[in-house]
């Protein structure tokens, strides 16, 4: 898995969780966030969330 794949997966799971709820979507979003954290080398979930948001903002600008 690459970084963009994980980001896309997180967005998909969070969108599905927001619309339909479900523990599976919540759990999978967190699992992918943790994988992104490890891949990028961040300290904790908060840093990973900030990183995810910054990457999403960059994609919106482009």
C-alpha positions in Angstrom: 0.0 0.0 0.0 1.2 3.5 -0.7 0.5 6.7 1.0 -2.2 8.0 -1.4 -4.1 4.7 -1.2 -4.2 4.9 2.6 -5.4 8.5 2.4 -8.1 7.6 -0.1 -9.2 4.7 2.2 -9.4 6.9 5.2 -11.5 9.4 3.4 -13.8 6.7 2.1 -14.3 5.1 5.5 -14.9 8.4 7.2 -17.4 9.4 4.6 -19.2 6.1 4.9 -19.2 6.4 8.7 -20.6 9.9 8.6 -23.4 8.8 6.3 -24.3 5.4 7.6 -22.4 5.0 10.9 -21.2 1.6 11.9 -18.3 0.3 14.0 -16.6 -1.3 11.0 -16.2 2.0 9.2 -14.9 3.7 12.3 -12.5 0.9 13.1 -11.1 0.7 9.5 -10.6 4.5 9.3 -8.5 4.3 12.5 -6.6 1.3 11.3 -5.7 3.0 8.0 -4.7 6.2 10.0 -2.4 4.1 12.1 -0.9 2.5 9.0 -0.3 6.0 7.5 1.3 7.1 10.8 3.8 4.2 10.7 4.5 4.6 7.0 5.2 8.4 7.3 7.0 8.0 10.6 4.9 10.2 12.8 4.7 10.0 16.6 1.0 9.7 17.3 -2.5 9.7 15.9 -2.8 13.5 16.3 0.2 14.1 14.1 -1.2 11.6 11.6 -4.5 13.4 11.5 -2.8 16.8 11.0 -0.7 15.2 8.2 -3.9 13.8 6.6 -5.6 17.2 6.7 -2.6 18.9 5.2 -2.4 16.4 2.4 -6.2 16.8 1.8 -5.8 20.6 1.6 -3.0 20.2 -0.9 -5.2 18.0 -3.1 -8.0 20.5 -3.0 -5.7 23.3 -4.1 -4.4 21.3 -7.0 
